[in-house]
Amino acid sequence: MSDSVVTVRPRRIRLVCWASAVALVVVFSAVATSLRGSLGDGYGTFQRGDQLAMVGLGVFGALGILLFTRPRVVADAKGVRVRNVIGSYELPWEVIRGVRFDRGAPWASLELHDDDLLPMVALQAADKERAVEAVRALRRLHQAHPATPAADPTPR
């Protein structure tokens, strides 16, 4: 059995998210610097706090976008650790039936023995050949660590 470790993070979505986050902060900062003077008929004026709030909104929006850079899959002899945008899972190979990457699916998934599907957002179709190689590596690891059937708790 191999002691290899497979670690996968999405590439294309990370680039898009980082570029979008930077652009959002720049746009909100530009808008903040343009907030000066009175509003219409003089009923209110923009203050320094309004400008800082606008920059803060840009930073919070950028942090929200950067959540999409969080997905990761790490697999080794013990099992698979999947971290999606929200939520993380750690599964031993014994509960995994197979690794699926269906045609037209946006990302790969783990098929569990209880018929559940666990999405792996880190393995995105947008990453093309890189994602296919990662799925193949996960399948090799899964085959190297076959599931041992659980003992039946009820006596016969």
Short mmCIF file of the C-alpha atoms (twelve columns), coordinates in Angstrom:
data_MODEL
# 
_entry.id   MODEL 
# 
loop_
_atom_site.group_PDB 
_atom_site.id 
_atom_site.type_symbol 
_atom_site.label_atom_id 
_atom_site.label_alt_id 
_atom_site.label_comp_id 
_atom_site.label_asym_id 
_atom_site.label_seq_id 
_atom_site.Cartn_x 
_atom_site.Cartn_y 
_atom_site.Cartn_z 
_atom_site.pdbx_PDB_model_num 
ATOM 1   C CA . MET A 1   0.000   0.000   0.000   1 
ATOM 2   C CA . SER A 2   1.145   3.478   -0.826  1 
ATOM 3   C CA . ASP A 3   1.775   6.208   1.703   1 
ATOM 4   C CA . SER A 4   0.941   8.935   -0.801  1 
ATOM 5   C CA . VAL A 5   -1.125  11.960  0.055   1 
ATOM 6   C CA . VAL A 6   -3.422  13.650  -2.446  1 
ATOM 7   C CA . THR A 7   -4.125  17.336  -1.816  1 
ATOM 8   C CA . VAL A 8   -6.421  19.255  -4.149  1 
ATOM 9   C CA . ARG A 9   -7.533  22.874  -4.230  1 
ATOM 10  C CA . PRO A 10  -9.464  24.501  -7.073  1 
ATOM 11  C CA . ARG A 11  -7.298  26.691  -9.277  1 
ATOM 12  C CA . ARG A 12  -9.510  28.691  -11.613 1 
ATOM 13  C CA . ILE A 13  -12.116 29.710  -9.013  1 
ATOM 14  C CA . ARG A 14  -9.364  30.864  -6.652  1 
ATOM 15  C CA . LEU A 15  -7.925  33.164  -9.317  1 
ATOM 16  C CA . VAL A 16  -11.368 34.563  -10.130 1 
ATOM 17  C CA . CYS A 17  -12.224 35.074  -6.443  1 
ATOM 18  C CA . TRP A 18  -8.976  36.860  -5.606  1 
ATOM 19  C CA . ALA A 19  -9.301  39.143  -8.636  1 
ATOM 20  C CA . SER A 20  -12.951 39.850  -7.792  1 
ATOM 21  C CA . ALA A 21  -12.162 40.559  -4.132  1 
ATOM 22  C CA . VAL A 22  -9.419  43.025  -5.028  1 
ATOM 23  C CA . ALA A 23  -11.655 44.703  -7.621  1 
ATOM 24  C CA . LEU A 24  -14.497 44.995  -5.087  1 
ATOM 25  C CA . VAL A 25  -12.272 46.689  -2.498  1 
ATOM 26  C CA . VAL A 26  -10.891 49.067  -5.150  1 
ATOM 27  C CA . VAL A 27  -14.383 50.001  -6.414  1 
ATOM 28  C CA . PHE A 28  -15.782 50.548  -2.920  1 
ATOM 29  C CA . SER A 29  -12.717 52.621  -1.980  1 
ATOM 30  C CA . ALA A 30  -13.172 54.743  -5.115  1 
ATOM 31  C CA . VAL A 31  -16.833 55.258  -4.274  1 
ATOM 32  C CA . ALA A 32  -15.873 56.144  -0.698  1 
ATOM 33  C CA . THR A 33  -13.468 58.853  -1.849  1 
ATOM 34  C CA . SER A 34  -16.191 60.357  -4.037  1 
ATOM 35  C CA . LEU A 35  -18.629 60.673  -1.107  1 
ATOM 36  C CA . ARG A 36  -18.226 64.361  -0.268  1 
ATOM 37  C CA . GLY A 37  -20.450 67.311  0.281   1 
ATOM 38  C CA . SER A 38  -24.149 67.641  0.924   1 
ATOM 39  C CA . LEU A 39  -27.057 65.521  -0.186  1 
ATOM 40  C CA . GLY A 40  -29.365 67.362  -2.522  1 
ATOM 41  C CA . ASP A 41  -31.043 70.272  -0.736  1 
ATOM 42  C CA . GLY A 42  -28.552 70.350  2.133   1 
ATOM 43  C CA . TYR A 43  -30.431 68.009  4.498   1 
ATOM 44  C CA . GLY A 44  -27.333 65.940  5.166   1 
ATOM 45  C CA . THR A 45  -23.684 65.694  4.356   1 
ATOM 46  C CA . PHE A 46  -21.277 62.833  3.894   1 
ATOM 47  C CA . GLN A 47  -18.870 62.487  6.779   1 
ATOM 48  C CA . ARG A 48  -15.560 60.641  7.199   1 
ATOM 49  C CA . GLY A 49  -17.482 57.816  8.896   1 
ATOM 50  C CA . ASP A 50  -19.586 57.323  5.749   1 
ATOM 51  C CA . GLN A 51  -16.434 56.936  3.702   1 
ATOM 52  C CA . LEU A 52  -14.949 54.448  6.167   1 
ATOM 53  C CA . ALA A 53  -18.219 52.496  6.216   1 
ATOM 54  C CA . MET A 54  -18.144 52.237  2.430   1 
ATOM 55  C CA . VAL A 55  -14.573 50.865  2.510   1 
ATOM 56  C CA . GLY A 56  -15.649 48.477  5.289   1 
ATOM 57  C CA . LEU A 57  -18.519 47.192  3.138   1 
ATOM 58  C CA . GLY A 58  -16.043 46.530  0.343   1 
ATOM 59  C CA . VAL A 59  -13.756 44.610  2.707   1 
ATOM 60  C CA . PHE A 60  -16.656 42.505  4.069   1 
ATOM 61  C CA . GLY A 61  -17.836 41.780  0.538   1 
ATOM 62  C CA . ALA A 62  -14.312 40.734  -0.453  1 
ATOM 63  C CA . LEU A 63  -14.099 38.424  2.561   1 
ATOM 64  C CA . GLY A 64  -17.404 36.857  1.506   1 
ATOM 65  C CA . ILE A 65  -16.035 36.257  -1.982  1 
ATOM 66  C CA . LEU A 66  -12.849 34.749  -0.537  1 
ATOM 67  C CA . LEU A 67  -14.923 32.079  1.235   1 
ATOM 68  C CA . PHE A 68  -15.071 30.388  -2.170  1 
ATOM 69  C CA . THR A 69  -11.287 29.866  -2.054  1 
ATOM 70  C CA . ARG A 70  -11.697 27.664  1.047   1 
ATOM 71  C CA . PRO A 71  -12.460 24.238  -0.543  1 
ATOM 72  C CA . ARG A 72  -9.786  21.572  -0.216  1 
ATOM 73  C CA . VAL A 73  -9.554  17.786  -0.373  1 
ATOM 74  C CA . VAL A 74  -6.790  15.868  1.394   1 
ATOM 75  C CA . ALA A 75  -6.689  12.088  1.080   1 
ATOM 76  C CA . ASP A 76  -4.236  9.579   2.499   1 
ATOM 77  C CA . ALA A 77  -4.188  5.993   3.764   1 
ATOM 78  C CA . LYS A 78  -6.552  6.844   6.629   1 
ATOM 79  C CA . GLY A 79  -9.285  8.451   4.558   1 
ATOM 80  C CA . VAL A 80  -10.477 11.680  2.991   1 
ATOM 81  C CA . ARG A 81  -10.828 15.135  4.513   1 
ATOM 82  C CA . VAL A 82  -13.170 17.375  2.528   1 
ATOM 83  C CA . ARG A 83  -13.474 21.087  3.260   1 
ATOM 84  C CA . ASN A 84  -16.175 22.829  1.245   1 
ATOM 85  C CA . VAL A 85  -17.256 26.486  1.277   1 
ATOM 86  C CA . ILE A 86  -19.288 25.811  4.406   1 
ATOM 87  C CA . GLY A 87  -18.630 22.627  6.334   1 
ATOM 88  C CA . SER A 88  -15.889 20.048  6.631   1 
ATOM 89  C CA . TYR A 89  -15.957 16.261  6.684   1 
ATOM 90  C CA . GLU A 90  -13.458 13.598  7.615   1 
ATOM 91  C CA . LEU A 91  -14.293 10.146  6.313   1 
ATOM 92  C CA . PRO A 92  -12.430 6.836   6.511   1 
ATOM 93  C CA . TRP A 93  -12.160 4.812   3.306   1 
ATOM 94  C CA . GLU A 94  -14.484 2.176   4.791   1 
ATOM 95  C CA . VAL A 95  -17.554 4.393   4.366   1 
ATOM 96  C CA . ILE A 96  -16.734 5.440   0.788   1 
ATOM 97  C CA . ARG A 97  -18.125 3.393   -2.084  1 
ATOM 98  C CA . GLY A 98  -16.507 5.398   -4.862  1 
ATOM 99  C CA . VAL A 99  -15.365 8.706   -6.322  1 
ATOM 100 C CA . ARG A 100 -17.767 10.174  -8.896  1 
ATOM 101 C CA . PHE A 101 -17.299 12.892  -11.462 1 
ATOM 102 C CA . ASP A 102 -20.444 12.711  -13.569 1 
ATOM 103 C CA . ARG A 103 -20.558 14.255  -17.030 1 
ATOM 104 C CA . GLY A 104 -21.906 17.781  -16.781 1 
ATOM 105 C CA . ALA A 105 -21.417 17.955  -12.993 1 
ATOM 106 C CA . PRO A 106 -19.757 21.136  -11.707 1 
ATOM 107 C CA . TRP A 107 -17.608 19.164  -9.240  1 
ATOM 108 C CA . ALA A 108 -16.754 15.640  -8.154  1 
ATOM 109 C CA . SER A 109 -18.393 13.850  -5.248  1 
ATOM 110 C CA . LEU A 110 -17.841 10.926  -2.928  1 
ATOM 111 C CA . GLU A 111 -20.433 8.180   -3.066  1 
ATOM 112 C CA . LEU A 112 -20.921 6.715   0.401   1 
ATOM 113 C CA . HIS A 113 -22.120 3.239   1.312   1 
ATOM 114 C CA . ASP A 114 -25.318 4.691   2.794   1 
ATOM 115 C CA . ASP A 115 -26.180 6.060   -0.698  1 
ATOM 116 C CA . ASP A 116 -25.329 9.645   0.228   1 
ATOM 117 C CA . LEU A 117 -23.283 11.852  -2.084  1 
ATOM 118 C CA . LEU A 118 -20.752 14.224  -0.537  1 
ATOM 119 C CA . PRO A 119 -19.775 17.022  -2.928  1 
ATOM 120 C CA . MET A 120 -16.095 17.891  -3.223  1 
ATOM 121 C CA . VAL A 121 -16.174 21.509  -4.386  1 
ATOM 122 C CA . ALA A 122 -12.369 21.544  -4.609  1 
ATOM 123 C CA . LEU A 123 -12.523 19.238  -7.654  1 
ATOM 124 C CA . GLN A 124 -14.169 21.555  -10.162 1 
ATOM 125 C CA . ALA A 125 -14.933 20.822  -13.793 1 
ATOM 126 C CA . ALA A 126 -13.538 24.267  -14.641 1 
ATOM 127 C CA . ASP A 127 -10.056 22.989  -13.751 1 
ATOM 128 C CA . LYS A 128 -10.366 20.420  -16.553 1 
ATOM 129 C CA . GLU A 129 -7.421  18.003  -16.804 1 
ATOM 130 C CA . ARG A 130 -6.124  18.954  -13.364 1 
ATOM 131 C CA . ALA A 131 -9.429  17.869  -11.800 1 
ATOM 132 C CA . VAL A 132 -9.508  14.654  -13.830 1 
ATOM 133 C CA . GLU A 133 -6.002  13.735  -12.622 1 
ATOM 134 C CA . ALA A 134 -7.015  14.449  -9.026  1 
ATOM 135 C CA . VAL A 135 -10.084 12.204  -9.353  1 
ATOM 136 C CA . ARG A 136 -7.909  9.441   -10.788 1 
ATOM 137 C CA . ALA A 137 -5.468  9.809   -7.879  1 
ATOM 138 C CA . LEU A 138 -8.347  9.614   -5.384  1 
ATOM 139 C CA . ARG A 139 -9.682  6.509   -7.116  1 
ATOM 140 C CA . ARG A 140 -6.239  4.869   -6.942  1 
ATOM 141 C CA . LEU A 141 -6.049  5.638   -3.224  1 
ATOM 142 C CA . HIS A 142 -9.562  4.268   -2.727  1 
ATOM 143 C CA . GLN A 143 -8.678  1.055   -4.554  1 
ATOM 144 C CA . ALA A 144 -5.509  0.698   -2.475  1 
ATOM 145 C CA . HIS A 145 -7.599  0.862   0.720   1 
ATOM 146 C CA . PRO A 146 -10.655 -1.299  0.065   1 
ATOM 147 C CA . ALA A 147 -13.599 -1.077  2.400   1 
ATOM 148 C CA . THR A 148 -13.848 -3.863  4.935   1 
ATOM 149 C CA . PRO A 149 -17.448 -4.947  5.373   1 
ATOM 150 C CA . ALA A 150 -18.808 -4.119  8.810   1 
ATOM 151 C CA . ALA A 151 -19.672 -7.043  11.031  1 
ATOM 152 C CA . ASP A 152 -23.391 -7.786  11.323  1 
ATOM 153 C CA . PRO A 153 -24.379 -6.904  14.921  1 
ATOM 154 C CA . THR A 154 -27.347 -9.296  14.976  1 
ATOM 155 C CA . PRO A 155 -26.588 -12.992 15.524  1 
ATOM 156 C CA . ARG A 156 -28.127 -15.528 13.137  1 
# 
